[in-house]
Amino acid sequence: MTVHLVKMAVGIDDLDHLAEVQKRRIAESRQNGGTGQLRHLTRNAPRRADEVLDGGSIYWIIKGHIRARQRIVGP
């Protein structure tokens, strides 16, 4: 059974702002010798990680409403 995550995008104004922040994080990762892949770290690892990785998505809450869906493609 696929499990999805719902995350609040604190400090994000709209979808364009979310995309800008994510692009900046990818660029910073490349500059620091990383893979350049988008990563989102959470305080706690999902307890049902296998189900999240089996087709799960992050649903982003922006300004109190679910505004975006982003597929989770790997750990």
C-alpha positions as CSV (number, residue, x, y, z in Angstrom):
1,M,0.0,0.0,0.0
2,T,1.4,3.3,-1.0
3,V,1.9,6.0,1.7
4,H,2.1,9.8,1.0
5,L,3.6,12.6,3.1
6,V,2.0,15.9,3.7
7,K,4.5,18.7,4.5
8,M,4.0,22.4,5.3
9,A,6.2,24.6,3.2
10,V,6.9,27.2,5.9
11,G,8.1,30.6,4.5
12,I,7.1,29.7,0.9
13,D,4.7,32.2,-0.8
14,D,3.6,30.2,-3.9
15,L,4.6,27.4,-6.3
16,D,7.2,29.5,-8.1
17,H,8.9,30.4,-4.8
18,L,9.0,26.6,-3.9
19,A,10.6,25.9,-7.2
20,E,13.2,28.7,-6.8
21,V,14.1,27.4,-3.3
22,Q,14.5,23.8,-4.6
23,K,16.6,24.9,-7.6
24,R,18.9,26.9,-5.2
25,R,19.3,23.9,-2.9
26,I,20.2,21.7,-5.9
27,A,22.8,24.3,-7.1
28,E,24.3,24.5,-3.5
29,S,24.5,20.7,-3.4
30,R,26.5,20.7,-6.6
31,Q,28.8,23.5,-5.4
32,N,29.5,21.5,-2.2
33,G,30.5,18.3,-4.1
34,G,27.1,16.7,-3.7
35,T,25.1,14.8,-6.3
36,G,22.8,17.7,-7.2
37,Q,19.7,15.7,-6.4
38,L,16.8,17.4,-4.6
39,R,16.6,16.1,-1.0
40,H,14.1,17.0,1.7
41,L,15.2,16.1,5.2
42,T,12.7,15.5,8.0
43,R,13.3,15.4,11.8
44,N,12.2,11.8,11.9
45,A,12.5,9.1,9.3
46,P,9.1,7.8,8.1
47,R,8.2,4.6,10.0
48,R,6.7,3.1,6.8
49,A,9.6,4.1,4.5
50,D,9.2,1.1,2.2
51,E,5.6,2.1,1.5
52,V,6.5,5.8,0.9
53,L,9.2,4.7,-1.6
54,D,6.7,2.5,-3.4
55,G,5.1,5.3,-5.4
56,G,4.6,7.8,-2.6
57,S,4.5,11.6,-3.0
58,I,5.0,14.7,-0.9
59,Y,1.9,16.9,-0.9
60,W,3.1,20.5,-0.1
61,I,0.9,22.8,2.0
62,I,1.4,26.4,1.0
63,K,-0.5,29.2,2.7
64,G,-2.9,26.7,4.3
65,H,-3.8,24.7,1.2
66,I,-2.4,21.7,-0.5
67,R,-0.9,23.3,-3.6
68,A,1.7,20.8,-5.1
69,R,2.5,17.1,-5.4
70,Q,6.0,15.9,-5.8
71,R,6.9,12.3,-6.4
72,I,9.3,10.6,-4.1
73,V,11.8,8.7,-6.2
74,G,14.4,7.4,-3.7
75,P,15.7,7.5,-0.2
